[in-house]
Amino acid sequence: MKYVFKKALYKALIPVLDILGYALFFPSKLFRKKAPKNPKNILVVRLDHIGDFVCTAPLFKNLKKKFPDSKITVLINSVSKELAYRDPDIDKVVTFSPPYLARGDKVSNLKGFSRVVKDIRNIGFDLGIEPRGDLISILIMWLGGVRYRIGYGITGGGFLLSKESRYDESKHVIDRNLTLLEALNIPVCSRLPEVYFNKKDEAEVESLFRREGVRPIQRVIDALGQTPFPDALGQTPFSPPFPAVVIHPFAGAKAKEWTKENFQNLIDRIKKDGRDVLLVGSANDEGRYENVTDLRGKLSLPQLACLIKRTGSFIGLDSGPANIAAALNVPSVIVCSGTNVPQLWVPNNQNVKFIYRDTECKPCGMKVCMKEKHECMESITVEEVMNAVESITNLVG
């Protein structure tokens, strides 16, 4: 069995628990159930973060294509729920934010866990898919009475699965997700993630632009023959690309951060080139930035997706918004640490430029760099990021 633990305690404890579990559940494995041919209710569990949800989207599309009459429910972290509500291949959304995966959301507890298990059991699922390989997620499926459960046992609990698939860490995360469908003999027709927003989201973004005083530069007005904003009757929608750059200088872990000073220097240079800089993030993201239109906490995730698509260029760190931009096929520059291999965690997009260092400790999987010098990020210069920015903005300018 392959495990992905970093902590020595888990490396020692979980294999022992798994040995006991496999021994205890061995008799039931002799009468293994077959995967349902026409499941009525399908559950997909993805309790981690925004980018992980985006990379799971092809799973929903392929399941719906194979089983058009089935109801697909997703159990996800509450931070991703807005994106899930927009996905036409998802029929129901259930949220649960485990404290060990929550970033700023610590409301989940044993009571919340019990509530989710009860909800899953009350619905009644024929098929459950857990692509992260998370022990708690597998436990939820088992306690929730999901009849056929497939996933990875890389953090333990494989004995609770009806079918345990082989985990290949060299594959892109999207391919690892879809491998579970292949193990069920479900054909994979689509491998590209999609992020959805609707007309209301578009209207909210247009309204936000007007309130914040963001205006197009003259050469775009000349090219279009009109302002990209609606007229007094709201009959003239603005058209992409908009001459601004969306920037997200925040990350979910210290090890992924580029310095605030570097981002500010980058912002100043972009502004000097005549483009607006739209700063996005949550209301909890800290730091004061000059020469930006600060939109932190003012956008839902679908509205953020709309904003990124409208502006046509994105700069950020290895984070959820970067995954959204890549899924939208928007030209992007992503400044990456040595925490992981970004090409395996961000949707494949030829318009995405990764900037990172091949340090000897890469990939470390750490949330905080344990070295005296954070070499993988400190060695990345503003100049090389700016060169990459100029190359992508030329695509939309």
C-alpha positions as CSV (number, residue, x, y, z in Angstrom):
1,M,0.0,0.0,0.0
2,K,1.3,3.5,-0.9
3,Y,0.8,6.3,1.6
4,V,1.4,10.0,1.1
5,F,2.1,11.1,4.7
6,K,4.7,13.6,5.7
7,K,4.4,13.2,9.5
8,A,6.2,10.3,11.1
9,L,3.3,9.6,13.5
10,Y,0.9,8.9,10.6
11,K,3.4,6.8,8.8
12,A,3.7,4.6,11.9
13,L,0.0,4.6,13.0
14,I,-2.1,4.3,9.8
15,P,-0.5,1.2,8.4
16,V,-1.2,-0.6,11.7
17,L,-4.8,0.5,11.6
18,D,-5.1,-0.6,8.0
19,I,-3.7,-4.1,8.7
20,L,-6.3,-4.5,11.5
21,G,-9.0,-3.2,9.2
22,Y,-8.2,-5.4,6.3
23,A,-8.1,-8.4,8.6
24,L,-11.5,-7.5,10.1
25,F,-13.1,-6.8,6.7
26,F,-11.6,-9.7,4.9
27,P,-14.6,-11.9,5.1
28,S,-16.8,-9.2,3.5
29,K,-14.3,-8.9,0.6
30,L,-14.9,-12.5,-0.3
31,F,-18.5,-11.4,-1.3
32,R,-17.5,-8.2,-3.0
33,K,-20.4,-6.3,-4.6
34,K,-20.3,-5.4,-8.2
35,A,-20.5,-1.8,-9.4
36,P,-24.0,-0.7,-10.1
37,K,-24.8,-0.6,-13.8
38,N,-27.5,2.1,-13.6
39,P,-27.0,4.0,-10.3
40,K,-29.9,6.2,-9.3
41,N,-27.9,8.4,-7.0
42,I,-24.2,9.1,-7.3
43,L,-22.0,10.8,-4.7
44,V,-18.7,12.5,-5.4
45,V,-16.7,13.6,-2.3
46,R,-14.2,16.4,-2.6
47,L,-13.6,18.1,0.7
48,D,-10.4,20.1,-0.1
49,H,-10.0,23.4,-1.8
50,I,-11.2,25.5,-4.8
51,G,-8.5,24.4,-7.2
52,D,-9.1,20.7,-6.4
53,F,-12.8,21.1,-7.1
54,V,-12.1,22.8,-10.4
55,C,-9.9,19.8,-11.4
56,T,-12.7,17.4,-10.4
57,A,-15.3,19.1,-12.8
58,P,-14.6,16.6,-15.7
59,L,-15.7,13.8,-13.4
60,F,-19.2,15.3,-13.2
61,K,-19.5,15.8,-16.9
62,N,-18.4,12.2,-17.7
63,L,-20.7,10.8,-15.1
64,K,-23.7,12.7,-16.4
65,K,-23.0,11.7,-20.0
66,K,-22.8,8.0,-19.0
67,F,-25.8,8.2,-16.6
68,P,-28.0,11.0,-17.8
69,D,-30.9,10.0,-15.6
70,S,-28.8,9.7,-12.4
71,K,-28.8,12.4,-9.7
72,I,-25.2,13.6,-9.0
73,T,-24.6,15.0,-5.5
74,V,-21.3,16.5,-4.5
75,L,-20.1,16.7,-0.9
76,I,-17.6,19.6,-0.9
77,N,-15.9,22.2,1.3
78,S,-18.1,25.2,1.7
79,V,-15.6,27.5,-0.1
80,S,-16.4,25.8,-3.4
81,K,-20.2,25.7,-3.1
82,E,-20.8,28.7,-5.4
83,L,-19.0,27.1,-8.3
84,A,-20.8,23.8,-7.7
85,Y,-24.2,25.5,-7.8
86,R,-23.4,26.8,-11.3
87,D,-22.3,23.5,-12.7
88,P,-25.1,22.1,-14.9
89,D,-23.9,18.5,-14.3
90,I,-24.4,18.7,-10.5
91,D,-27.9,18.1,-9.1
92,K,-27.4,18.6,-5.4
93,V,-24.7,20.2,-3.2
94,V,-23.9,19.2,0.4
95,T,-21.2,21.0,2.2
96,F,-18.8,20.0,5.0
97,S,-15.6,21.8,5.9
98,P,-13.3,19.6,8.0
99,P,-11.2,21.6,10.4
100,Y,-8.0,20.0,9.1
101,L,-8.8,21.2,5.6
102,A,-10.5,24.5,6.3
103,R,-8.7,27.8,5.7
104,G,-10.4,30.4,7.9
105,D,-13.5,28.2,8.3
106,K,-13.4,26.3,11.6
107,V,-17.1,25.8,12.2
108,S,-17.1,22.1,11.3
109,N,-16.9,19.7,14.3
110,L,-18.2,16.3,15.4
111,K,-21.8,17.6,15.2
112,G,-21.3,18.7,11.6
113,F,-19.7,15.3,10.7
114,S,-22.7,13.5,12.2
115,R,-25.1,15.8,10.2
116,V,-23.3,15.0,6.9
117,V,-23.3,11.3,7.6
118,K,-27.1,11.4,8.3
119,D,-27.7,13.5,5.2
120,I,-25.8,11.0,3.0
121,R,-27.6,8.0,4.6
122,N,-31.1,9.7,4.1
123,I,-30.5,10.3,0.4
124,G,-29.3,6.7,-0.2
125,F,-26.4,6.4,-2.8
126,D,-25.7,3.5,-5.1
127,L,-22.3,4.8,-6.1
128,G,-19.7,6.9,-4.2
129,I,-16.4,8.3,-5.7
130,E,-13.7,9.8,-3.5
131,P,-10.8,11.0,-5.7
132,R,-8.6,12.7,-3.0
133,G,-7.8,9.6,-1.0
134,D,-8.9,11.1,2.3
135,L,-9.6,8.8,5.2
136,I,-12.4,11.0,6.7
137,S,-14.1,11.2,3.3
138,I,-14.0,7.4,2.9
139,L,-15.4,7.0,6.4
140,I,-18.3,9.4,5.6
141,M,-19.2,7.2,2.6
142,W,-19.0,4.0,4.6
143,L,-21.0,5.4,7.6
144,G,-23.4,7.0,5.2
145,G,-24.3,3.6,3.7
146,V,-23.1,4.3,0.2
147,R,-23.5,0.9,-1.5
148,Y,-20.5,0.9,-3.8
149,R,-17.5,3.0,-2.9
150,I,-14.4,3.6,-5.0
151,G,-11.3,5.7,-4.2
152,Y,-7.7,5.7,-3.1
153,G,-6.5,4.4,0.3
154,I,-3.4,6.6,0.4
155,T,-4.2,8.1,3.8
156,G,-5.7,4.9,5.2
157,G,-9.2,3.3,5.1
158,G,-8.8,1.4,1.9
159,F,-10.5,-1.6,3.5
160,L,-13.7,0.5,3.7
161,L,-13.8,0.8,-0.1
162,S,-15.6,-1.6,-2.4
163,K,-12.8,-1.1,-4.9
164,E,-9.5,0.5,-4.2
165,S,-7.8,2.0,-7.2
166,R,-4.0,2.3,-7.8
167,Y,-2.7,5.8,-7.1
168,D,-0.2,7.3,-9.6
169,E,1.3,10.5,-8.3
170,S,3.1,11.1,-11.6
171,K,-0.3,11.7,-13.3
172,H,-2.0,15.1,-13.5
173,V,-4.6,15.5,-10.8
174,I,-7.4,15.5,-13.4
175,D,-6.2,12.2,-14.8
176,R,-6.0,10.7,-11.3
177,N,-9.6,11.8,-10.8
178,L,-10.7,10.2,-14.1
179,T,-8.8,7.0,-13.4
180,L,-11.5,6.1,-11.0
181,L,-14.1,6.2,-13.8
182,E,-11.9,4.0,-16.0
183,A,-11.7,1.5,-13.1
184,L,-15.5,1.4,-13.2
185,N,-15.4,0.9,-17.0
186,I,-17.0,4.3,-17.5
187,P,-15.7,5.9,-20.7
188,V,-13.9,9.2,-20.4
189,C,-15.2,11.6,-23.1
190,S,-14.1,14.9,-21.6
191,R,-10.8,15.7,-19.8
192,L,-11.1,19.5,-19.7
193,P,-12.6,21.3,-16.7
194,E,-15.1,24.0,-17.1
195,V,-16.1,26.9,-14.8
196,Y,-19.5,28.4,-15.1
197,F,-21.1,31.8,-14.5
198,N,-24.5,33.2,-15.6
199,K,-26.0,36.4,-16.9
200,K,-26.6,37.6,-13.4
201,D,-22.9,37.2,-12.6
202,E,-22.0,39.2,-15.7
203,A,-24.4,42.0,-14.7
204,E,-22.9,42.1,-11.2
205,V,-19.4,42.4,-12.6
206,E,-20.4,45.2,-15.0
207,S,-22.1,47.0,-12.1
208,L,-19.0,46.6,-10.0
209,F,-16.8,48.1,-12.7
210,R,-19.0,51.2,-12.8
211,R,-19.1,51.5,-9.0
212,E,-15.3,51.2,-8.7
213,G,-14.6,53.6,-11.5
214,V,-12.8,51.1,-13.8
215,R,-12.8,52.4,-17.3
216,P,-11.4,51.2,-20.6
217,I,-8.3,52.9,-22.1
218,Q,-9.0,54.9,-25.3
219,R,-7.5,52.5,-27.8
220,V,-10.0,49.8,-26.9
221,I,-12.9,52.3,-27.2
222,D,-11.6,53.2,-30.7
223,A,-11.3,49.6,-31.6
224,L,-14.8,48.7,-30.5
225,G,-16.4,51.9,-31.7
226,Q,-18.2,52.1,-28.4
227,T,-17.6,52.0,-24.7
228,P,-17.6,48.4,-23.4
229,F,-20.2,49.4,-20.7
230,P,-23.9,49.2,-21.0
231,D,-25.7,52.4,-22.0
232,A,-28.4,54.1,-19.8
233,L,-30.9,51.4,-20.8
234,G,-28.4,48.6,-20.2
235,Q,-28.5,47.5,-23.8
236,T,-24.8,47.5,-24.7
237,P,-22.8,44.9,-22.8
238,F,-19.1,45.4,-22.7
239,S,-17.0,43.0,-24.7
240,P,-13.8,41.1,-23.8
241,P,-10.9,41.6,-23.7
242,F,-11.0,44.4,-21.1
243,P,-7.6,46.3,-20.8
244,A,-7.0,45.3,-17.2
245,V,-5.0,42.6,-15.4
246,V,-6.5,40.5,-12.6
247,I,-3.9,39.8,-9.9
248,H,-4.2,37.5,-6.9
249,P,-1.1,37.8,-4.7
250,F,-2.4,35.5,-1.9
251,A,-1.9,31.8,-1.2
252,G,-3.2,29.2,1.2
253,A,0.2,28.4,2.6
254,K,3.3,30.5,3.6
255,A,5.5,28.3,1.5
256,K,3.6,29.4,-1.7
257,E,3.9,33.1,-1.0
258,W,6.0,35.6,-3.1
259,T,6.9,38.8,-1.2
260,K,4.4,41.7,-1.0
261,E,7.2,44.0,-2.1
262,N,7.7,42.1,-5.3
263,F,4.0,42.1,-6.1
264,Q,3.8,45.9,-5.4
265,N,6.7,46.5,-7.8
266,L,5.0,44.3,-10.4
267,I,1.7,46.2,-10.0
268,D,3.5,49.6,-10.3
269,R,5.1,48.5,-13.6
270,I,1.8,47.2,-15.0
271,K,0.0,50.4,-14.0
272,K,2.7,52.4,-15.7
273,D,2.1,50.6,-18.9
274,G,-1.5,52.0,-18.9
275,R,-3.4,49.0,-17.6
276,D,-5.7,48.8,-14.6
277,V,-4.8,46.3,-12.0
278,L,-7.7,44.5,-10.3
279,L,-6.8,43.0,-7.0
280,V,-8.9,40.0,-6.0
281,G,-9.1,37.8,-3.0
282,S,-11.2,37.1,0.1
283,A,-12.1,39.7,2.7
284,N,-9.6,37.9,5.0
285,D,-6.6,38.4,2.7
286,E,-4.4,41.0,4.4
287,G,-2.0,43.5,3.0
288,R,-2.2,47.1,1.6
289,Y,-1.5,47.6,-2.1
290,E,-1.2,50.8,-4.0
291,N,-2.2,51.5,-7.6
292,V,-4.9,48.9,-7.6
293,T,-8.7,48.6,-7.7
294,D,-9.2,46.5,-4.6
295,L,-12.0,44.0,-5.1
296,R,-11.2,41.8,-2.1
297,G,-14.4,40.3,-0.6
298,K,-16.6,41.9,-3.3
299,L,-16.9,38.9,-5.7
300,S,-18.5,35.5,-5.5
301,L,-16.4,32.7,-7.2
302,P,-18.7,32.7,-10.3
303,Q,-18.3,36.5,-10.5
304,L,-14.5,36.1,-10.1
305,A,-14.6,33.7,-13.0
306,C,-16.6,36.2,-15.1
307,L,-14.1,39.0,-14.2
308,I,-11.1,36.9,-15.2
309,K,-12.7,35.9,-18.5
310,R,-13.7,39.5,-19.3
311,T,-10.3,41.0,-18.6
312,G,-8.5,38.2,-20.4
313,S,-5.3,38.1,-18.3
314,F,-4.4,36.8,-14.8
315,I,-1.4,36.9,-12.5
316,G,-1.2,35.0,-9.3
317,L,0.2,32.3,-7.1
318,D,-0.5,28.5,-7.1
319,S,-4.1,28.9,-5.7
320,G,-7.8,28.5,-6.5
321,P,-8.1,31.6,-8.7
322,A,-5.2,30.4,-10.8
323,N,-7.0,27.1,-11.4
324,I,-10.1,29.0,-12.4
325,A,-8.2,31.2,-14.8
326,A,-6.5,28.1,-16.4
327,A,-9.8,26.3,-16.7
328,L,-11.2,29.4,-18.5
329,N,-8.3,29.2,-21.0
330,V,-7.3,32.8,-20.0
331,P,-3.7,33.8,-20.5
332,S,-2.1,33.6,-17.1
333,V,1.2,33.9,-15.2
334,I,1.5,31.7,-12.1
335,V,4.4,32.2,-9.7
336,C,5.0,28.8,-8.1
337,S,6.9,27.6,-5.1
338,G,8.6,24.2,-4.8
339,T,5.7,22.9,-2.7
340,N,4.4,20.7,-5.5
341,V,4.7,20.2,-9.3
342,P,2.4,22.9,-10.6
343,Q,2.0,21.2,-14.0
344,L,0.3,18.3,-12.2
345,W,-2.2,20.5,-10.2
346,V,-3.3,23.3,-12.6
347,P,-5.6,22.5,-15.6
348,N,-3.6,22.0,-18.8
349,N,-3.6,25.2,-20.8
350,Q,-1.1,26.4,-23.4
351,N,-1.7,30.0,-22.4
352,V,-0.5,29.4,-18.8
353,K,3.1,30.4,-18.0
354,F,4.6,28.8,-14.9
355,I,7.5,30.6,-13.2
356,Y,9.3,28.4,-10.7
357,R,12.7,27.1,-9.6
358,D,13.9,23.5,-9.8
359,T,15.4,23.5,-6.4
360,E,16.8,20.3,-4.9
361,C,14.1,20.1,-2.3
362,K,11.2,20.3,-4.8
363,P,8.5,19.1,-4.4
364,C,8.5,19.4,-0.6
365,G,4.8,19.4,0.2
366,M,5.4,21.7,3.1
367,K,3.0,24.5,4.2
368,V,6.0,26.5,5.6
369,C,9.5,26.4,4.2
370,M,11.8,24.9,6.8
371,K,15.0,26.3,5.3
372,E,16.8,29.4,6.3
373,K,16.3,30.9,2.9
374,H,13.0,30.3,0.9
375,E,15.1,29.9,-2.3
376,C,12.3,28.7,-4.6
377,M,10.4,31.9,-4.2
378,E,13.1,34.5,-3.2
379,S,15.1,33.8,-6.3
380,I,12.2,34.7,-8.7
381,T,12.6,38.3,-9.8
382,V,10.1,41.0,-10.7
383,E,11.8,41.4,-14.1
384,E,11.2,37.8,-15.2
385,V,7.6,37.9,-14.0
386,M,7.1,41.2,-15.8
387,N,8.5,39.7,-19.0
388,A,6.0,36.9,-18.8
389,V,3.2,39.4,-18.1
390,E,4.1,41.4,-21.1
391,S,3.9,38.2,-23.3
392,I,0.5,37.3,-22.1
393,T,-1.0,40.8,-22.2
394,N,0.2,41.1,-25.8
395,L,-2.2,38.3,-26.5
396,V,-5.2,40.3,-25.3
397,G,-4.0,43.9,-25.9
